[in-house]
Amino acid sequence: MGLCKVALADDHILIRNALAALINTFENFSVIYQADNGARLIEKIQVSEAPDIVLLDINMPVKDGYDTALWLKEHHPAIKILALSMYDNELAVIRMLKNGARGYILKDAEPQELKEALEILRSKDYYYSDRVTGVLIHSFTEDSSKKKPGPALQMNEREITFLKYACSELSYKEIADLMFLSPRTVDGYRDALFLKLNIKTRVGLVLYAIKNQIVDV
């Protein structure tokens, strides 16, 4: 496996330059170009070589991370997107994953975590942190020829309906209203799936649903 080419898009120049300098110290990784927004990143991809991984900030002017991820997903699906944010916002993670991101990392993460995220993305489909654990990890790393029976065999119809809603940006209260249930009942569905699938977060549920094609992305 040769040199892994990385591109950065972040509107904060100090953060962007610091990230580039850090990544360039990682063995087998090289930042080939930077951009201060998604539109500039797209321009660079169109006129020069495509990177293997894009480290993509979510909140940027002109073209934000959400729209940029969608463009990359449509035009360069082979490019792996690692979403970058200052905030540990569950709904932001969900939206980025549905728009094509393969992982998510916070700007205050330790350098070792960034290195690990890049190394995992280089060789696997997704990067998952401690926020996403259990059976999900096995689901994403197992060989496709050894896939387990589909999740529909493990969940009832109402649980699958809840899971699909959980993959949106709806709050749990809004999901309860759509399902004509009390918020407490919806919390019960969530906790049951956490236990049944050995997953600890809503982001984990979304990744599981994407991997097992329960929702379209």
C-alpha distance (Angstrom), angle and dihedral (degrees) to the residues before:
residue distance angle dihedral
M1 . . .
G2 3.81 . .
L3 3.76 134.1 .
C4 3.81 114.6 -36.8
K5 3.81 111.6 -135.6
V6 3.81 116.4 -142.6
A7 3.81 130.8 -169.2
L8 3.81 124.8 -164.6
A9 3.79 130.0 -150.0
D10 3.81 116.7 -175.0
D11 3.80 129.9 131.8
H12 3.82 93.7 -143.2
I13 3.78 104.4 85.7
L14 3.82 96.4 -162.7
I15 3.80 92.2 51.9
R16 3.80 91.6 43.9
N17 3.78 94.1 50.1
A18 3.80 92.1 45.1
L19 3.81 91.1 51.0
A20 3.79 91.6 48.1
A21 3.79 91.9 50.1
L22 3.81 90.9 48.4
I23 3.81 94.9 47.6
N24 3.80 90.7 49.1
T25 3.80 88.4 60.6
F26 3.82 90.8 58.3
E27 3.78 113.8 97.0
N28 3.82 113.6 -107.7
F29 3.83 94.2 8.9
S30 3.80 128.0 105.6
V31 3.81 131.8 175.8
I32 3.80 105.5 -133.9
Y33 3.81 97.3 -176.4
Q34 3.80 145.5 -13.3
A35 3.81 135.2 -142.5
D36 3.79 134.8 -168.2
N37 3.82 94.8 -141.2
G38 3.78 141.4 8.9
A39 3.80 95.0 -95.7
R40 3.81 91.6 56.2
L41 3.78 90.4 47.2
I42 3.80 91.2 53.2
E43 3.82 90.5 49.6
K44 3.79 90.6 53.5
I45 3.81 93.0 47.8
Q46 3.80 90.6 50.7
V47 3.80 95.0 52.9
S48 3.81 101.8 34.9
E49 3.78 140.9 29.7
A50 3.78 118.6 -51.2
P51 3.80 117.5 -114.5
D52 3.78 123.7 -125.7
I53 3.81 92.2 -133.6
V54 3.79 132.2 22.5
L55 3.79 118.9 -156.3
L56 3.79 98.6 -152.3
D57 3.79 127.2 -168.0
I58 3.80 113.8 -143.9
N59 3.81 101.1 -146.5
M60 3.80 111.0 54.4
P61 3.82 134.5 136.6
V62 3.83 124.1 -110.2
K63 3.83 94.4 16.3
D64 3.79 118.7 14.1
G65 3.79 129.8 -152.1
Y66 3.79 94.6 -93.9
D67 3.81 95.1 56.8
T68 3.79 92.7 39.2
A69 3.81 91.7 52.4
L70 3.81 90.1 51.9
W71 3.80 90.8 51.3
L72 3.80 91.9 49.4
K73 3.79 90.9 47.2
E74 3.80 90.7 53.7
H75 3.81 100.5 39.7
H76 3.82 104.8 25.4
P77 3.82 108.7 21.9
A78 3.81 91.1 163.2
I79 3.82 91.1 66.2
K80 3.80 109.6 94.2
I81 3.80 115.1 -137.9
L82 3.79 122.6 -147.2
A83 3.80 107.8 -168.8
L84 3.79 116.7 -139.6
S85 3.79 124.9 -159.5
M86 3.76 142.9 160.5
Y87 3.79 92.3 -139.9
D88 3.78 131.9 64.0
N89 3.81 91.4 -135.7
E90 3.79 113.8 162.4
L91 3.81 94.7 -158.7
A92 3.80 91.6 49.3
V93 3.80 89.5 53.9
I94 3.80 91.4 49.4
R95 3.79 92.7 50.0
M96 3.80 92.7 48.4
L97 3.81 92.3 48.5
K98 3.80 91.1 51.0
N99 3.81 88.6 49.3
G100 3.79 91.7 56.0
A101 3.81 108.2 -85.5
R102 3.81 114.9 147.6
G103 3.79 95.8 -159.3
Y104 3.79 145.6 -1.1
I105 3.78 132.0 -136.4
L106 3.79 134.0 176.9
K107 3.79 122.6 -123.6
D108 3.80 90.6 -124.2
A109 3.81 92.5 56.8
E110 3.78 118.6 125.5
P111 3.83 116.4 -99.4
Q112 3.80 89.4 -114.1
E113 3.81 90.7 58.6
L114 3.80 91.3 52.6
K115 3.79 90.4 49.0
E116 3.80 90.5 49.3
A117 3.81 91.7 48.1
L118 3.80 92.3 52.1
E119 3.80 93.1 45.6
I120 3.80 92.5 50.0
L121 3.81 93.0 46.7
R122 3.78 89.7 49.3
S123 3.80 92.3 60.7
K124 3.81 104.7 22.0
D125 3.79 138.1 42.3
Y126 3.80 100.1 -112.4
Y127 3.78 141.3 24.4
Y128 3.79 115.1 -141.2
S129 3.79 125.3 -175.2
D130 3.78 130.2 -158.3
R131 3.81 86.9 -76.7
V132 3.81 89.8 72.7
T133 3.78 115.5 48.3
G134 3.78 147.9 143.0
V135 3.77 123.9 39.8
L136 3.79 89.7 0.7
I137 3.79 90.7 70.2
H138 3.79 91.3 53.7
S139 3.79 90.7 45.0
F140 3.79 92.0 56.3
T141 3.78 97.3 42.0
E142 3.79 103.2 39.6
D143 3.79 120.2 103.3
S144 3.82 111.8 -97.7
S145 3.81 90.6 -125.6
K146 3.81 89.2 61.6
K147 3.79 97.9 48.1
K148 3.77 116.3 148.4
P149 3.82 123.5 -124.1
G150 3.78 113.5 -69.2
P151 3.80 120.4 -85.0
A152 3.81 91.4 -112.8
L153 3.83 86.0 76.3
Q154 3.80 89.6 57.3
M155 3.81 99.9 43.4
N156 3.76 135.2 55.3
E157 3.80 122.5 -127.1
R158 3.81 95.1 -96.1
E159 3.78 92.0 50.3
I160 3.80 90.7 51.9
T161 3.82 90.1 49.0
F162 3.80 90.1 50.9
L163 3.80 91.2 47.3
K164 3.81 91.5 53.9
Y165 3.80 90.8 51.3
A166 3.81 90.0 46.5
C167 3.81 88.0 60.0
S168 3.80 89.7 63.9
E169 3.80 129.8 73.4
L170 3.80 91.3 -102.5
S171 3.79 118.6 125.9
Y172 3.80 118.2 -120.7
K173 3.84 87.9 -107.9
E174 3.82 90.6 55.1
I175 3.80 90.5 47.5
A176 3.79 89.5 52.2
D177 3.82 90.5 52.4
L178 3.81 92.4 50.1
M179 3.79 91.6 48.9
F180 3.84 92.2 44.6
L181 3.78 89.9 -122.6
S182 3.78 135.9 124.1
P183 3.82 117.3 -99.3
R184 3.80 87.8 -115.7
T185 3.81 91.3 57.6
V186 3.81 90.9 49.7
D187 3.80 89.4 50.0
G188 3.80 85.8 53.9
Y189 3.82 91.5 54.7
R190 3.79 89.8 49.0
D191 3.80 94.1 49.1
A192 3.81 91.3 45.3
L193 3.80 91.1 54.6
F194 3.80 91.6 45.6
L195 3.79 87.9 55.8
K196 3.81 97.4 39.1
L197 3.81 94.8 48.3
N198 3.83 96.4 33.0
I199 3.81 91.0 -122.8
K200 3.81 125.5 140.0
T201 3.81 106.5 -163.0
R202 3.79 143.0 40.9
V203 3.79 88.2 -115.7
G204 3.79 87.8 58.3
L205 3.80 90.2 53.5
V206 3.79 90.4 51.5
L207 3.80 93.6 49.9
Y208 3.80 89.7 48.4
A209 3.81 91.1 50.7
I210 3.81 92.4 48.2
K211 3.79 93.4 47.4
N212 3.80 92.5 49.1
Q213 3.82 93.7 43.2
I214 3.78 94.5 -118.3
V215 3.80 88.0 135.3
D216 3.79 130.3 32.2
V217 3.79 117.2 -119.3
